[in-house]
Amino acid sequence: MSTSQPPAQRPQHPLLQHDYQGLCWWCGNTADSREHRYKKADVVRAFGSGPWPSPVVRVQSGSDREDRIQGPNSAKLKFAKVLCADCNNAKSQPFDLAYDAFAEYIHQNSEVIVEAGVIQFSRIYGKGWREERRVLTKYLVKNICCRLAEDGVQIPQPVIHFMDGSVRDLPNLTLEMNINMAKYEMGVHFRDAHGIEDGSLWMGDHGIIYDSRTNPLGTFSHLGFDWFNVDYQVLFGRRKGRANFFSGDTVKLERFWPEGLSTGDALRACRDCNPS
């Protein structure tokens, strides 16, 4: 199995060139609404409610272009119109609420979570943690599906059934929550050395997984905020999915350093501390 190729080198395939015809990927009605790429509450928590006197910069991988953004409602922080208003608002409001509670808990307990390497859902959601965990998963899947639709990748039908509730087990996707230690170290350094507590939000490159004959097997990427990261794969032919946070109340989070980075790199990379 091989992985991503640059767009110009990717073979044409219906799964990678799906035309949604301006319709909502979830229900099939007219797509007239734009979902935030990053949860608006996360954006406001990291940078304030705006307008921002010093623009926040969005950088896209592989480009030198910097998009300067003035506030959390900027169109640059949203997907294209791939959902209808009902699916993006009333239908998915419970997902937003479950995610907001989860993200706020992580933000408030950051150092404890990173040190222990675990999250306990019952501490966030109480006795209803099992169902709230499922609802939280639907928030993540909704975000992933918006990206698939925007990029013209066909969403497997069982995933839509999962969103509708007709399928309870997660299909076609693998999800893994983990801790990006480089981003954690950088955040701690800027907070302690410079008094800066701005956060960061990101989405990884959207790659394609191919077999040896360049047939697409699925796609992969990651998303997150501050140090919290979710790696995901969407596998076209695998009906049974997997998530490292579905085995019980307590989730063990793997700590990782991105390739080429290690302890102390945040200090060495800081231009204020190392002006030369």
HUKAKA-V537988 format. One line per field, one symbol per residue. ss: DSSP state (@ for helix, = for strand, . for the rest). phi: phi as a letter, one per 40 degrees, with the letter a starting at -180 (. if undefined). burial: b if it has 9 or more other C-alpha atoms within 8 Angstrom, else e. A space follows every 50 residues. Layout:
ss = ???
phi = ???
burial = ???
This chain:
ss = .=....@@@....@@@......=......=..=..=...@@@@@@@@... .....====......====.....@@@=....=.@@@@....@@@@@@@@ @@@@@@@@.@@@@@@@.===@@@@@@@@@@@@@@@@@@@@@@@@@@@@@@ ......@@@@@@@@........========@@@@@@@@@@@@@@...... ===...====.....==========..========......==......= ==.===........@@@@@.......
phi = .bbdbddcccccadcbbcccfgbcccbgcdcbbbcccbddccccccbgcg cccbdcbbbbdgbccbccbcaccdcccbcccbbcccccbdcbddcccccd ccccccccbdccccccgabbccccbgcccccccccddccccdcccccdcc cgcccdddccccccgcbcccbgbbbacabccccccccccccccbgbbcca babcdcbbcbccbgcccibaaaaiafccbbcabbbccbcccaacbbcicc bcbccabddgbadgcccccccccbcc
burial = eeeeeeeeeeeeeeebbbebeebbbeeeebbbbbbbebebebbbbbbebb ebeebbeebeeeeeeeeebbbbebeebbbebbbbbebbeeebbebbebbb bbbebbeeeeeebbeebbbbbbebbeeebbebbebbbbbebbbebbbbbb ebbbbeebbbbbbeeebeebbbbbbbbbbbbbbbbbbebbbeeeeeeebe beeeeebbbbbeeeebbbbbbbbbbbbbbbbbbbbbeeebbbebbeeebb bbbebebeeeeeeebbbeeeeeeeee
